[in-house]
Amino acid sequence: MKYGFWLPIFGGWLRNVEDENMPPTFEYAKKVIQSAEKWGYTTTLIAELYLNDIKGPDHDSLEAWSTAAALAAVTEKIEIMTAIRPGFHNPAVAAKMAANIDQISNGRFTLNVVSAWWAEEARQYGGVFTEHDERYARTEEFIDVLKGLWTEDTFNYSGQFYDLNDTKLFPKPVQRPNPILYAGGESEKGKQTIAEKCDAYVMHGGTVEEIDRKIVEMKTRREQTGNVPFSSFGMAAYVICRETEEEALAELEKITTVKDSSGYAGFKDFTTKSQLEQQIQLQDYSVSNRGLRPNLVGTPEQIADRILQYEEAGLDLLLLQFSPQLEEMERFAKTVMPLVEQKRSLIKS
């Protein structure tokens, strides 16, 4: 299992806790990612939203791509997975920017392709926001342009959304043939697009049974396309690790008690403009990306056992959220990660 984490660009992950002591500043983000490298984390995911979806649209948040470029220059080995939403980008410019950051990082820049769901944000920032399947049709062309520019010396393209004529892009990315393209989706159109166009599949938090079914399905879809197998299956999860189960459950109760609805500004768009496989309740939405569903809540022993169950189901990357970030990331790295290794060794022996 590889351990990744969501970069804290919104000031936290909890919609019901006002101050999580993790400010949305570059200095804090740099401290987190540099510490994470030392503690054994392999990946950071930087969400791309121009409005703060966690604390509310009137709160500070960091812009993803400029943050990624800056962090690429002050890190050495961690993978920097940055979200990209086709409705907000020119694909040729995005391909150039991605190649440049990949050069800065010496091959550590990857993309999380997101077809978008927040109509109000698109209205405020001039993004293209259309019906669900059309958003995925645009995504397919967007990926075609990215890959074409990354692999061909002179690239031509004529599609419904994009046209390029004799376009050149140099230098190419360090990663060949292209930086890894991660994506997640639960609709029929989304899953098929990912199976055909992307390199790895990432999921919102789910139970072991839910994740097992999704992995089996996506492996089958991938085989049917004739592409090489997915390079990774990842899942978002929120961690509450404490010395006792009672302490962990008390924290869970605290963070899921809805007090202020300002952080729920995107809830209606997320649940009505995405085609989701599971019904989402406000309690699920207390933590972003369905992070509570995996139930990584309890003692280090309990959490390690649950991680091994996900590993058995075929998951190989956890994209974790913590609050407060630094303190809880360190606790997880020093108590849970070694236990997983010990338990795995015992199982194999």
PyMOL commands that set and color helices and strands:
alter all, ss='L'
color gray80, all
select helices_A, chain A and resi 26-39+64-72+86-88+91-105+119-125+132-151+188-197+208-225+245-255+261-264+267-272+282-285+288-290+300-313+325-348
alter helices_A, ss='H'
color red, helices_A
select strands_A, chain A and resi 2-6+43-46+79-84+109-113+155-158+163-167+181-183+200-203+233-241+296-298+317-321
alter strands_A, ss='S'
color yellow, strands_A
deselect
rebuild
show_as cartoon
